[in-house]
Amino acid sequence: MNDGLIKDKGRLEWLDALRGFTMVMVVAYHVAQTGFGETLKNSSSMPFLIMFRMPLFFFVSGFLAYKASQVWTARNLGRLLLKKLRVQIVPTVIFFLVATAILHDNLGKTIMIHLHSMYKGGYWFTLVLLYMFVVYYVFAYVESKLRLKRCRWLPITLLFVVSLVAYETCFLPKYFFYAYGHKGMADTVMTQTSFLLLFQYFPFFLYGNMVHRYWKEAERVMDSKWLFPIVVVVALVCSLDALKWHTLKMEWANLPMTLCRFTMLTIVFMFFRHYKKSFTRDSRMGRGLQYIGQRTLDVYLIHFIFLPHVTMVGAFFKTHPQNFVIDTTLSVSLGLLVIGFCLLTSNVLRISPLLKKYLFGRE
């Protein structure tokens, strides 16, 4: 196990830039979805963005969650859980109420609709991330008490395998009542609590955690000649099958999408690591992405308020498909503009230490 990555300032810079890039992709997707009114069927950009944007976000969160120097005592566990509860939930509830009040006429009715929805009006991410931290912190506490010497890799590996099995159940409506496609899914506790999204994204959180735990080994694998070509080929074939070919049916149909998500986030991660010198504070792009990466919570909480509504753009792409470059460029460009307004709003609100603490979880 190695915590050297966190000690290396240069590597921290590219990691912050990677977080910033991921946030840009998230906002760009929401611009295309909400702002342009596009759907996965008529957009050439959204199917690409959805492949890796949230898996990559959770991967980075899991990567940063691992700290080799962490001392796991019951007191520290309780302190970490309370801190995460305050940082994740209090700002989310506040901005959820503010955004709902601004964007909708019937406040009470809309709040109830969102609370019964799996996606909580867009504010599901911080809730699901809290679930992940709770599960991981409790796991790490128990793991520390096992005092394994030879098989330290076994507990996290078993948890990862279990998470993959749970993930697969989300796409088996024939066998699980909470799975996608089940006729009673909308009424289940799994969806109303967003637990289904925990099942869907927790494997990526653990994948990032494992990469950080075994960083030296991961670097050796990433630096090998064979890994990147294989990952690219698998990502290409699986993305084509998931989006176009659809060769697999029923229970196996989610396999290409799963492999595509893991391989695409790996490609992006390896790209930022390989070109880390381009993402330092010495470059304008590096400084910009790092700044966004250090304010991901702020941007996520605020950006729903500033999303544009220009549905004529979505109508254009519906009648003029296969415009990936134009579609993506418009989504990202408007996404960056939205992020700019979010950062400006964040800086204004952070003038108050009280708002800085309770709106963004910063002391």
N, C-alpha and C positions, 0 to 999 in steps of 0.2 A: 504494500500500500504506500501511496506517495501523496503528500500534500504540497509538493514542491511547486505545483502549478500556481497555487494561491500566493506563493512567496515571490514569484517572478513577475515583476511589474509589467514587462513587455507582454507576457501572455495574458495578464489581466486586461490589458488594453484591447487585444483582439477579441477577448471573450465579451467585454462590454460592447464592442462594436457588433458582435454577433447578436447580442440581445437587442441592440438598436435596430439591426436589420430585420430581425424577427418581428419587432413591433411595427415596423413599416409595412411588412407583409400582412399583418393582422388588420391594420387600418385600411390598407389598399383593398383587401377583401371586402371589408364592410362598406367601403365606398362603392365598389361594384355591386354589392348585394342590395344595400339600403339606398345609397345615393343614386345609382343608375337604374335600380330595379331589375338587375339581371338575375338570371337563374343559372343553375349548373347546366341546363340543357341548351341555353342560347348564348352562353358566354364562353369564349375561348380562353379567358384568363382565370376565371374562378376555379375550374376543375384543377388547374395547375397549382394555384395558391393553396387550395384546401388540402392538397396532398401532403404538404410538409409544414405549414405555418404553425398550427397548434401542436403537433407532435414535437417540432423543434423547440417551441416555447417551453413545453414540459420537460424536454430533454435537458435544456439549459438550467431549468429550475432544479431538477434532480442532480445535475452536475454540481451546482453550487451548494446543494443541501449537505453534501458530504464534507465533513471536516475531520481529518485524522486526529487533530488535537482535542476534539470535544471529549470532555469527561462526562460520562453518563451516570448521573446519580438521580434518585427520585426527585430531589429538589430541583436539579437542573432541567429535568424533563418537564416538571410542572411549570417552571419559569419560561421555558421555550414555548410550551403549548399556550400559555396565557398571552405571551407576546404575539404569537402568530394569530391568535384569536382577535386581539385588538387591532393588529395591523391589517388583517385580511377582511374582517367583518365590518368594523365600525365605518371605515371609509366607503366600503361597498354599499352599505345601507344608506348612508347619507347621499351619495351620488345617485344611487338608484332612485331615491325619492325625488331628488332635484331634477334629474333627467326626465322622469315620468311626468312631473308637474309641468315642465317646460314643453315637452313634446306631445302631450296628450291633453284632451279637453276634460274627459271624465276621469279624474285622478283616482278615486276609490275603486271604480270598476276595473280600470287598467291595472292597478296594483294587484288586485285579486287574480286577474288573468295571468299576469306575469309570475305571481307566486305559485300558481298551479302549473306553470310551464317549466319544462326542463331547462330552458335557456335563460330564464329570469330576466327577460327583456334585454339580453346581451350581457348581463352581469353575473353569469354563471362561473366565469373563469376563476375569480378569486375564491369563491366558495369551494369549488372542486380542488383548487390548489391547497386550500386549508385541509380538506379531507386527506390529501396526499401527505401533507406534512404530519398530520396526526398519526396516520398509519406508519409512516417512515420513522418518526421519532420514537413511537412505542416499540417498533421493531428493533431500532438501533439500541434502545435501552435493554431490551431482552437479549439481543445479540451480545452486548458487552458483558452480560452475566454468564454467558456460556463458556467463556474463556477457552475457546478452541485454539489449538496450536498448529495442527497440521491442515485442517480443513476449514480455514477461515472463509474461504470462498463459498462454502456450502449453503449457509443460511440465506445470503442475498441471492444466490442462484435459484434456490428453491422458491423464494418469494417472487422472483422474476418469472419462473415457470408457472406458478400459481396465477400470477397476474395475466399471463398470456391465455391461460385456460379461461379465466373469468372474462377476458376481452372477447374471446371467441363466442361465449354464450350470448353476448349482446346481438349476435347475428344469426341466432338459431331459434326463430319464432315457433318452430314446430315443437321444440322441447322446453323452452323457457318463456314464461308468461310476460316477462319484462323486456324481451328482446325486440329489436326493431322489426316491424312488420306484424307483430302480434296485435290482434284486433282490440285487445283490452289494455294495450301498453300505456295509453294516455292517462289511465286512471290509477296507475300503480304507484306505490311509494317510491319505487326505484327512479321513476321519472320526475315526480314532484320534488324529491330531495336532490335531484341531479346525481344520484349515486351511479346511474347508468353511464354518465360521462366520466366518473371516477374509474369505472371498469374499463372504459374505452381508451383512456389516456395514461393510466398509471404505468403500463409497461414502458412507455417512453421516458417517464420520470425515472424509473429504475434503471433503464438503459444508460441514461446520462450519469446516474449515480455510480454505476459499475465502471464506466469509462474513467471517471475521476478516481475511484478507489484504486484502480490498477492502471494508473496513468503511464508508467514506464512501459508496461507491457502493451498498452494501447498505442503508444507512440511507435513502438517497434513494428506492430502490425500495420499501422497507417503508413509507415515509411517503406514497407515492403513493395516490391514491384508488381505483385499480383493482385493486391486488394482493390485498388481503385478501378482498374479495368473491369474486374468482376462486378463490383458494386454498380458501375455505370451501366453495364449490360443488363443486369438484373432489374435495375430501376427502369430502364427503357422498355424492356419486355413486359414488366409488370404494369407499368403505367399504360401501355398500349392495350393490354388485356382489360385492365380495370375501366378504362375510358372508352375503348372502341371495340375490341374483339369479343369480350364476354364469353370466353370459351368454357369457363367452369360454371357449373350450375349448383343451385341450392346451397348445401352446407359448406362447399368448398369455394364459393364465389368470392368470399372476403379475403382469401389467401393472397391473391395478387395485390390488392389494395394494401394489405398489411405489410408485405415485403416492400412495396413501393414506398410506403411511408418511412420505414426504417432505413432503406437505402438512400432515399432522397435527403433525409436529414443528415445522414452520414456524409453525403457528398458536400452539403453546405458547410458542415462542421470542418471537414478536411480542407475545404477551400479557404476558410478564414484562418485556419491554423497554418496552411502552407504559405499564404500571402500576408502573414501577420505584420510584416514590416509596413505594409500598405495601410494598416489600420491603427497605427500609432497616433499620438497627438501631434506628430510632426506633419501629418497630412490633413488637409481640410476635410476629406471624406471621413477619415478616422476620428477626428475630433467631433464631427457632427453625429456620427453613429454612436460614439461612446456617450455623448451627452444624452441622446435619446435612450440609450441602454441603461443609463443611470436613473432615468425618469420613467421607466416602463409602467409602473403602477399609476403615476400621474396621468400619463397619456391614455392608458386603458380606461381609467375611470371617467375622464373628461370627454374623450373623443366622440362618444355617442351624441353629445349635445351639438357638436359642430358638423356632423355629417351632412353633406349637401343633398339636395333632392332635385336631380335633373334626369327624370325618367326618359326624356327624349333620347338620351345617350344610349340607354338600354334598348330602346325601341330601334335605334339605328343598328346596333349590333345584332339584334334579332333578325332584321331583314338583310344584314350584311355580315354573315358569319365568317369564321376563319380569319379574323383580324387580330391575331394574338398580340402582335407588337403594339398596335394602336390601342387595343383594349387595356393591355398591361401598363403601357406608358401613361394613359389617362388616369387609370386607377392609382398608380403609384404617385404621379404628380399631384393629384388632388389630395391623396393621402398625406403627402409631405406638407401640403398647405394646412390641412387639418391638424397635423401634429404641431406645426408652428403655432397655431392658435392655442392648442392645448398647453404647450410649454409656456407661452406668454401668460395664460391664465394661471398656471401652476406657480409661476414666479411671483405674480401679484398676490395670490393667496398665501404663499410662504412668507410674506412680510410679517404676518402674525405668527408668533411661536405656537400659539394655541391651535390655530388652523393647520399649521404645518404638522403638528403632532397628531391631531385627530382626523385630518383629511388625508394625510399621506403617510402616517405612521412613522414620522421622523421626529426625533428629539431635538 
